[in-house]
Amino acid sequence: MTSSPLAGQHVLVTRPAGQAEGFRALLEAVGATVTTAPTIRLVPPSDPGALGRAAARLAEYDWIVPTSVNAVRRLAAAVSEADSLGALVTGRLAAVGPATADALCGLGVAECLVPPAYRGEALADEIVAATGPESLSDSRILIVQAERARPVLRERLVAAGARVDVAPAYAVEVNRDVREALREFIELGRGDWLTFTASSAARAFVHLVGAQTGGALVAAISPVTAATLSGLGLPVHVVAATHSMPGLVDALVASAARPGRLAATHGHA
């Protein structure tokens, strides 16, 4: 029983297609039944050439900062096209979390700065600390991220004196194909957990089916995502202490282990 702490728990995963499987595997390893319904899909940004142009000038940047695994994947393709892999693997790299850093390591990057808290604010602070406030005023930084992503990372670096370019790697749009799957999960009232690993997935969920849970508990990967969910009118029952997919699984397991937790907040076992 201890090896399957989420046995009998039905979890909805809203991550994009192609990224949900790792999360599904982690959940199934602890006994959960998983339904995947990617509420967002990734599409080319409005200026699809911006990343390619940045990749061709990669050696000009003092810091290269992709903010997600998806950003790394698209940066890798642009770097390959521009034949600038050498500039990438010898540059100073920073990533918002360990999954993004691992993706960079897979490209041959030996070292990557990762903040202790996986948020844009913390990443900006770490870059400032690693560079030095005086040196940062002479630094050029490339941020590779989703179009219309949170601007806080760029704003903090600019405020510290850096010259910052942002290259949108992809855009996010609502995946309407999963509306019926979401409605079924909610209306049948058999789900135990709704999980959200990004604010964009949370916004898309509410766009598709409204702020309803069907009695399921809501779990967020980070305080940023939790704040988005709350702002959309959804209750948040669990926020991962470590802002990663393994951290979110750990949070679900810890919640399930608390006596009376599920029985008190959810209508079925």
C-alpha positions, 0 to 999 in steps of 0.5 A: 500500500505504501508503494501506491499512495494514490491508489484509487485516486483519479487525476486529470493532467492538463499539460500539453500533448507530448509533455504529459507522458512524463507526468503521467508516468510519475503519477501512475508509479504511485498508483493514480489513475490518470486522464490526460486532457491538454488544455493548451497547444503550442503553435509558432509565435507571431514572428517565427523568425525572431528566434532564428535571428537571435540564434545567429547572433548567439555569441554576442550574448553574455547570458542565454536564458530559456525559460522552459523545456519547450523554449530549449527545444525550439532554441536547439532547432534554431541553433542547429539551423544557424550552426551556432551550437558552439556559442550555446554550449560555451555561453553562460546559461540560466534556466528557471528550473531543473527540467529546463537545465536538464534539457540544456545539458542534453545539448551539451551545456556543461553548466547552467544557473538554476535558482533555488525557487523556480520562478522568474523573479528568483532567476533574475536575482540569481543572474544579478548576483552571479554577474554583479550589479556593476557588470550587469550594466554592460551585459547583453541577455537573451531570453527565450520564452513563450510569446506573451509570457510573464514579463517579470524576468525581463523587467527585473533584468532591465531594471538592474541595467542589462540590455535584454532581448526577448525571442518568442519561441512559441505561442500558446493557444486553447486546445478546444479538442479536449472540451468534451473530455473535460466536461465528462471528467467534471460532470461525472464527478469521479475525478479526485484531482485537477492538476495544473503545471502552468498558468496558461493551462489554467486559463485555457481550462476555465475558457473551455469549461468554466470555473468548475471542478466536479468536486475534484481537488485542485493542485498547482505546481507553483504559487504563480499558477495557484494565484492564476487559478484563484484569480479565475475562481478555482479553489486551490487545495495543494501547491507543490513545495518544489515547483516541478512535476516530481514536486507536484506528485509529492504534494499529492501524495502528502495530501493523500496521507493526511488522515481525513484530508480527502474524505473531508474535502471530496465526496468519494473515496 
